[in-house]
Amino acid sequence: MKRIAVVGGGIFGSTAAIYAARAGHEVHLFEKESDLLQAASGINQYRLHRGYHYPRSSDTARSAKNADVSFREEYREAVIEDGRHIYAIAKEGSMVDREAFLKFCGEQGLHIREIAAEPYLNPDMVSLVAEGEESWMDPEALRRVVLQKIRESGVQIHLGERATTETLKDFDTVVLATYARLNELVPPEAGVIQEYQYEVCEKPVVRLSGLENTGIVVLDGPFMCADPWGKTGLHVLGNVVHAIHATNVGRSPIVPENLAPFLDRGLIKNPPITKIKEFIESGSRFIPALAQAEHVGSLFTIRTVLPRLEKTDARPTIVTKLSDRYIRIFSGKIGNCVEAAKEVVALL
Ligand SMILES: Cc1cc2nc3c(=O)[nH]c(=O)nc-3n(C[C@H](O)[C@H](O)[C@H](O)COP(=O)(O)OP(=O)(O)OC[C@H]3O[C@@H](n4cnc5c(N)ncnc54)[C@H](O)[C@@H]3O)c2cc1C
């Protein structure tokens, strides 16, 4: 039995902690916020990806589809199964056309059913409207079920505790699952600082009548999406361009001072900084009903991706043994967290 510290109480760190404890280790989970899943794991687009979203990266699509099974087994209570998942291809500016998307779905074994007309989408803007078979995650339910499993598996949880090199010095193994802060605790002897691309993102939450239980994604380029925000009846908007307030490639994120207080703080009502106008203007070209949407507030967090992958938009999950004592989880899609946890256990 080893003494293991897992740093980061997002879905990847929490799941790794649960699996390590089930494997018989003494596990301590450190999360600097006062609750679990407050950062990217609680603030995202809530899609349990099966692959539809990644027609330019068959690796990402394949790994999302494969991982989907184990995520559902572990976190079934947090998966929203019913609902309509509409995928559309933009007529102009898309990096993948209608035929290529349908071919990709066929090759990946992704069921897709073309729809003649979708009332919420402007037919002049899209060359394909189709329904796929996907699911969403309910962030509140996910937080509850993760906490319950952490307790059941015997993980010792340290909420509100920022781990430092000093905190970690007496553990046999340290698992870093800190996403936007992955480089902060990498020990010098491991010598493997990785550059990432950081994006300070806004997710507007809106009241949007008519789209209940429906998610719409316009592919494949600088477009938009709208998905249910758990079971609240509200929608979360995504926009490949306007969601990003600041971006940098480097060892750590550069967060504009005026946005820092809002990061990972849940729903900010009447945020003093918002791109809601841009979201509505560009989004309503595809979904006209967006023009009447009521802005309820916005969520802010940092997205961390590998740099220079714009061509494929790939989102790999990579578990790396950095040294005798350190393991790093770089996370791609949430559905991959159980498979990543199994990889961590195999490395312990
Ligand atoms: C805008 C956006 C939309 C997305 N949409 C989707 C989607 O629809 N579907 C999907 O599958 N994925 C999506 N993703 C990606 C997904 O959200 C992330 O890959 C995933 O949530 C990251 O999980 P994590 O556990 O690695 O990181 P996080 O959830 O960010 O957790 C890391 C934790 O580490 C903690 N921490 C950092 N440093 C320390 C320290 N020193 N001590 C203690 N704690 C520390 C932080 O407080 C944080 O809670 C999206 C991401 C973003 C940002």
The ligand as an SDF file (V2000), in Angstrom:
LIG
                    3D

 53 58  0  0  0  0  0  0  0  0999 V2000
  -15.2510   26.2290  -21.7340 C   0  0  0  0  0  0  0  0  0  0  0  0
  -15.0120   24.7590  -21.7050 C   0  0  0  0  0  0  0  0  0  0  0  0
  -15.9040   23.8830  -22.3500 C   0  0  0  0  0  0  0  0  0  0  0  0
  -15.6540   22.5030  -22.3110 C   0  0  0  0  0  0  0  0  0  0  0  0
  -16.5970   21.6500  -22.8040 N   0  0  0  0  0  0  0  0  0  0  0  0
  -16.4690   20.3240  -22.6010 C   0  0  0  0  0  0  0  0  0  0  0  0
  -17.5190   19.4340  -22.9110 C   0  0  0  0  0  0  0  0  0  0  0  0
  -18.5990   19.8320  -23.3480 O   0  0  0  0  0  0  0  0  0  0  0  0
  -17.3110   18.1100  -22.7070 N   0  0  0  0  0  0  0  0  0  0  0  0
  -16.1270   17.6090  -22.2110 C   0  0  0  0  0  0  0  0  0  0  0  0
  -15.9820   16.4070  -22.0730 O   0  0  0  0  0  0  0  0  0  0  0  0
  -15.1230   18.4470  -21.8740 N   0  0  0  0  0  0  0  0  0  0  0  0
  -15.2700   19.7780  -22.0380 C   0  0  0  0  0  0  0  0  0  0  0  0
  -14.2730   20.6350  -21.6520 N   0  0  0  0  0  0  0  0  0  0  0  0
  -13.0270   20.0760  -21.1230 C   0  0  0  0  0  0  0  0  0  0  0  0
  -13.1950   19.5970  -19.6780 C   0  0  0  0  0  0  0  0  0  0  0  0
  -14.0220   20.4860  -18.9750 O   0  0  0  0  0  0  0  0  0  0  0  0
  -11.8320   19.4990  -18.9940 C   0  0  0  0  0  0  0  0  0  0  0  0
  -10.9400   18.7390  -19.7860 O   0  0  0  0  0  0  0  0  0  0  0  0
  -11.9460   18.7980  -17.6460 C   0  0  0  0  0  0  0  0  0  0  0  0
  -13.0340   19.2640  -16.8880 O   0  0  0  0  0  0  0  0  0  0  0  0
  -10.6800   19.0140  -16.8650 C   0  0  0  0  0  0  0  0  0  0  0  0
  -10.7960   18.2800  -15.6770 O   0  0  0  0  0  0  0  0  0  0  0  0
   -9.6130   18.3000  -14.6420 P   0  0  0  0  0  0  0  0  0  0  0  0
  -10.0370   17.4940  -13.4820 O   0  0  0  0  0  0  0  0  0  0  0  0
   -8.3490   17.9120  -15.3370 O   0  0  0  0  0  0  0  0  0  0  0  0
   -9.4310   19.8550  -14.2930 O   0  0  0  0  0  0  0  0  0  0  0  0
  -10.2950   20.8600  -13.3890 P   0  0  0  0  0  0  0  0  0  0  0  0
  -11.7100   20.5010  -13.3500 O   0  0  0  0  0  0  0  0  0  0  0  0
   -9.9290   22.2330  -13.8230 O   0  0  0  0  0  0  0  0  0  0  0  0
   -9.7290   20.5890  -11.9450 O   0  0  0  0  0  0  0  0  0  0  0  0
   -8.4350   20.9780  -11.5560 C   0  0  0  0  0  0  0  0  0  0  0  0
   -8.5210   21.3380  -10.0930 C   0  0  0  0  0  0  0  0  0  0  0  0
   -7.2280   21.5390   -9.5650 O   0  0  0  0  0  0  0  0  0  0  0  0
   -7.3450   22.4850   -8.5130 C   0  0  0  0  0  0  0  0  0  0  0  0
   -5.9860   22.9500   -8.1840 N   0  0  0  0  0  0  0  0  0  0  0  0
   -5.1120   23.5890   -8.9930 C   0  0  0  0  0  0  0  0  0  0  0  0
   -3.9340   23.7820   -8.3490 N   0  0  0  0  0  0  0  0  0  0  0  0
   -4.0850   23.2460   -7.1030 C   0  0  0  0  0  0  0  0  0  0  0  0
   -3.2290   23.1020   -5.9720 C   0  0  0  0  0  0  0  0  0  0  0  0
   -1.9570   23.5430   -5.9730 N   0  0  0  0  0  0  0  0  0  0  0  0
   -3.7080   22.4960   -4.8590 N   0  0  0  0  0  0  0  0  0  0  0  0
   -4.9790   22.0310   -4.8120 C   0  0  0  0  0  0  0  0  0  0  0  0
   -5.8340   22.1350   -5.8600 N   0  0  0  0  0  0  0  0  0  0  0  0
   -5.3820   22.7130   -6.9990 C   0  0  0  0  0  0  0  0  0  0  0  0
   -8.2590   23.5290   -9.1170 C   0  0  0  0  0  0  0  0  0  0  0  0
   -8.8660   24.3420   -8.1340 O   0  0  0  0  0  0  0  0  0  0  0  0
   -9.2670   22.6530   -9.8570 C   0  0  0  0  0  0  0  0  0  0  0  0
  -10.4170   22.3880   -9.0880 O   0  0  0  0  0  0  0  0  0  0  0  0
  -14.4930   22.0060  -21.6650 C   0  0  0  0  0  0  0  0  0  0  0  0
  -13.6200   22.8910  -21.0080 C   0  0  0  0  0  0  0  0  0  0  0  0
  -13.8920   24.2440  -20.9920 C   0  0  0  0  0  0  0  0  0  0  0  0
  -13.0150   25.1390  -20.1890 C   0  0  0  0  0  0  0  0  0  0  0  0
  1  2  1  0
  2  3  1  0
  2 52  2  0
  3  4  2  0
  4  5  1  0
  4 50  1  0
  5  6  2  0
  6  7  1  0
  6 13  1  0
  7  8  2  0
  7  9  1  0
  9 10  1  0
 10 11  2  0
 10 12  1  0
 12 13  2  0
 13 14  1  0
 14 15  1  0
 14 50  1  0
 15 16  1  0
 16 17  1  0
 16 18  1  0
 18 19  1  0
 18 20  1  0
 20 21  1  0
 20 22  1  0
 22 23  1  0
 23 24  1  0
 24 25  2  0
 24 26  1  0
 24 27  1  0
 27 28  1  0
 28 29  2  0
 28 30  1  0
 28 31  1  0
 31 32  1  0
 32 33  1  0
 33 34  1  0
 33 48  1  0
 34 35  1  0
 35 36  1  0
 35 46  1  0
 36 37  1  0
 36 45  1  0
 37 38  2  0
 38 39  1  0
 39 40  1  0
 39 45  2  0
 40 41  1  0
 40 42  2  0
 42 43  1  0
 43 44  2  0
 44 45  1  0
 46 47  1  0
 46 48  1  0
 48 49  1  0
 50 51  2  0
 51 52  1  0
 52 53  1  0
M  END
$$$$
